[in-house]
C-alpha cells in the first residue's frame, strides 16, 4: 500500500486508515525505537512505545499537507523513544541518602587498589627510564611508549638504526637490573 493510499484512508475512514498505517509502518517504527531503547528498555517497552507512536501519528498527522508520512512516523518514533529512554534512566537512578553517622560502600567493578599499585609501578619505571640518561631514555620511550621502529627512532634522534638497537638492548639490561634491585619484576 502506498503512502497516498494510507493518507486517503486516514482521511476517509480513520479505523481503516489506522489499520493500514499499523500494517505498513509498525516494523519501521519498531526498528527505530528498538535501536534507541536497546539495553535500556524491555521488549514490552519497545512495543508499547511503537503503539503510542502510531497512535500519535494517526491523531496528529495532517493528511491535507503534502509532507511525507514515513518521515513523520520516523521523527515521531525517534523523539518518543528518546523521551522514554530519558524517563527510564531518570527513574532507575539510585539516590543514596548521606548521613554523617552512616558509612556507605558503593560497589565498583574497578579494582582501585590494583590500579593504584599499577600506577605507582608505572611512575617508578618512568623515573628509572629517565635515570638511564640520553639517548638511552629517548630510545626506550620511542620504542615502548610510541611503538616506533629502530629506523624511525634513529631518524628522530639522528643516529644509526644499528646503534639504536644496541643502545636499546643495553638500556633494557640496565633498566631490568635497576627494577630487580628495587624488588620489581615484570
MIMILUM-685871 format. One record per residue (C-alpha): x, y, z; residue number from 0; residue in one letter. Coordinates in Angstrom, 1 decimal. Each point is the difference from the previous one (the first is absolute). Example, Ala and Ser with C-alpha at 12.3 -4.5 7.8 and 13.67 -1.06 7.14 Angstrom:
2
      x      y      z num residu
   12.3   -4.5    7.8   0      a
    1.4    3.4   -0.7   1      s
//
This chain:
186
      x      y      z num residu
    0.0    0.0    0.0   0      x
    1.4    3.4   -0.9   1      x
    0.3    3.0    2.2   2      x
   -2.7    1.8   -2.0   3      x
   -2.5   -2.9    0.6   4      x
    0.7    0.1    3.7   5      x
   -0.6    3.8    0.2   6      x
   -3.3   -0.4   -1.9   7      x
   -1.1   -2.8    2.4   8      x
    1.0    2.1    3.0   9      x
   -2.1    2.9   -1.4  10      x
   -3.1   -2.1   -1.0  11      x
   -0.1   -2.8    2.5  12      x
    2.2    0.5    3.1  13      x
   -0.4   -3.6    1.1  14      x
    1.1   -1.4   -3.4  15      x
    2.7    2.6   -0.2  16      x
    1.4   -0.9    3.3  17      x
    0.0   -3.7   -0.9  18      x
    1.9    0.8   -3.3  19      x
    2.4    2.3    1.9  20      x
    0.6   -2.7    2.6  21      x
    0.6   -2.7   -2.7  22      x
    2.3    2.1   -2.1  23      x
    2.1    1.9    2.6  24      x
    0.1   -2.3    3.1  25      x
    3.3   -1.6   -0.9  26      x
    1.5    3.4   -1.0  27      x
   -0.9    1.7    3.3  28      x
    0.9   -3.1    2.0  29      x
    3.5   -0.1   -1.5  30      x
    0.7    3.7    0.8  31      x
   -1.3   -0.3    3.5  32      x
    1.8   -3.3    0.7  33      x
    3.3    1.5   -1.2  34      x
   -0.4    2.8    2.6  35      x
   -1.4   -2.0    2.9  36      x
    2.3   -3.0   -0.4  37      x
    1.7   -0.7    3.3  38      x
   -2.4    2.3    1.9  39      x
   -3.5   -1.2   -0.6  40      x
   -1.6   -3.4   -0.3  41      x
   -1.7   -1.4   -3.0  42      x
   -3.4    1.0    1.5  43      x
    1.3    3.6    0.4  44      x
    1.0    0.0   -3.7  45      x
   -3.4   -1.4   -1.1  46      x
   -1.9    2.5    2.2  47      x
    2.0    2.9   -1.3  48      x
   -0.6   -1.1   -3.6  49      x
   -3.8   -0.2    0.6  50      x
    0.1    3.4    1.6  51      x
    1.9    1.4   -3.0  52      x
   -2.5   -1.4   -2.5  53      x
   -2.9    1.4    2.0  54      x
    1.7    3.4    0.2  55      x
    0.5   -0.1   -3.8  56      x
   -3.7   -0.9   -0.6  57      x
   -1.3    2.7    2.3  58      x
    2.5    2.8   -0.9  59      x
    1.0   -0.5   -3.7  60      x
   -1.5    2.6   -2.3  61      x
   -1.2   -1.9   -3.0  62      x
   -0.7    3.1   -2.0  63      x
    3.7    1.0    0.0  64      x
    2.5   -1.4   -2.5  65      x
    2.5   -1.1    2.6  66      x
    1.5   -3.5   -0.1  67      x
   -1.9   -2.4    2.3  68      x
    3.1   -2.3    0.3  69      x
    2.1    3.0    1.2  70      x
   -2.7    1.0    2.5  71      x
   -0.1   -3.5    1.4  72      x
    3.8   -0.2    0.2  73      x
    0.3    3.3    1.7  74      x
   -2.8   -0.7    2.4  75      x
    1.5   -3.4    0.8  76      x
    3.5    1.4    0.6  77      x
   -1.2    2.8    2.3  78      x
   -2.4   -2.2    2.0  79      x
    2.7   -2.7    0.5  80      x
    2.6    2.7    1.2  81      x
   -2.6    1.4    2.4  82      x
   -0.8   -3.5    1.3  83      x
    3.7   -0.8    0.4  84      x
    0.6    3.2    2.0  85      x
   -3.0   -0.8    2.2  86      x
    1.2   -3.6    0.6  87      x
    3.5    1.2    0.9  88      x
   -1.3    2.6    2.4  89      x
   -2.3   -2.5    1.8  90      x
    2.7   -2.7    0.2  91      x
    2.7    2.2    1.5  92      x
    0.7   -0.8    3.6  93      x
    0.2    2.7    2.6  94      x
    1.9   -0.7    3.2  95      x
   -0.8    2.2    3.0  96      x
    3.1    1.2    1.7  97      x
    0.0    0.1    3.7  98      x
    3.0    0.9    2.0  99      x
   -0.3   -3.0    2.3 100      x
   -0.3   -2.6   -2.8 101      x
    2.8   -1.3   -2.1 102      x
   -0.9   -1.0   -3.5 103      x
    1.8   -2.3   -2.3 104      x
   -0.8    0.4   -3.7 105      x
    0.9   -3.2   -1.9 106      x
    2.3    0.5   -3.0 107      x
    1.3   -2.2   -2.8 108      x
    3.3    1.8    0.2 109      x
    2.8   -1.4    2.1 110      x
    1.2    3.2    1.5 111      x
    2.8   -1.6    2.0 112      x
    1.5   -1.8   -3.0 113      x
   -0.3    3.1   -2.2 114      x
    1.8    2.1    2.6 115      x
    2.7   -2.5    0.4 116      x
    0.4   -0.2   -3.8 117      x
    0.1    3.8   -0.2 118      x
    2.7    0.1    2.7 119      x
    2.1   -2.6   -1.8 120      x
   -0.4    1.9   -3.3 121      x
    1.3    3.2    1.7 122      x
    3.0   -1.9    1.3 123      x
    0.8   -1.6   -3.4 124      x
   -0.3    3.4   -1.7 125      x
    2.4    1.5    2.6 126      x
    2.5   -2.8   -0.5 127      x
   -0.2    0.5   -3.8 128      x
    0.8    3.7    0.5 129      x
    3.0   -1.0    2.1 130      x
    1.4   -1.9   -2.9 131      x
    1.1    3.3   -1.5 132      x
   -0.1    1.0   -3.7 133      x
   -0.3   -1.4   -2.6 134      x
   -0.9   -3.2    1.8 135      x
   -3.1    1.4    1.7 136      x
   -1.3    1.4   -3.3 137      x
    0.6   -3.2   -1.8 138      x
   -1.9   -2.1    2.6 139      x
   -2.9    2.6    0.0 140      x
   -0.2    0.1   -3.8 141      x
    0.0   -3.8   -0.2 142      x
   -2.4   -0.9    2.8 143      x
   -2.2    3.0    0.5 144      x
   -0.3    1.2   -3.6 145      x
    0.5   -3.4   -1.7 146      x
    2.6    1.3   -2.4 147      x
    2.4   -2.2   -1.9 148      x
    3.7    0.3    0.2 149      x
    0.1    1.8   -3.3 150      x
   -2.6    2.5    1.0 151      x
    1.8    0.6    3.4 152      x
    3.4    0.3   -1.8 153      x
   -1.5    2.7   -2.4 154      x
   -1.5    1.9    3.0 155      x
    3.2   -0.1    2.0 156      x
    2.4    0.4   -2.9 157      x
    2.0   -3.2    0.7 158      x
    0.5   -3.3   -1.8 159      x
   -2.8   -2.7    0.3 160      x
    2.6   -2.6    1.0 161      x
    1.1    2.3    2.8 162      x
   -3.6    0.4    1.1 163      x
   -0.4   -3.8    0.3 164      x
    3.2   -0.5    1.9 165      x
   -0.7    2.9    2.4 166      x
   -3.6   -1.3    0.5 167      x
    1.4   -3.4    0.9 168      x
    2.4    1.4    2.5 169      x
   -2.5    2.5    1.5 170      x
   -2.5   -2.8    0.6 171      x
    2.6   -2.1    1.8 172      x
    0.8    3.1    2.3 173      x
   -3.7    0.6    0.5 174      x
   -0.7   -3.6    0.9 175      x
    2.8    0.0    2.5 176      x
   -1.1    3.3    1.6 177      x
   -3.6   -1.3    0.3 178      x
    1.1   -3.4    1.4 179      x
    2.1    1.8    2.6 180      x
   -3.2    1.8    1.1 181      x
   -1.9   -3.3    0.2 182      x
   -2.1    0.6   -3.1 183      x
   -0.2   -2.8   -2.6 184      x
   -1.9    0.3   -3.2 185      x
//
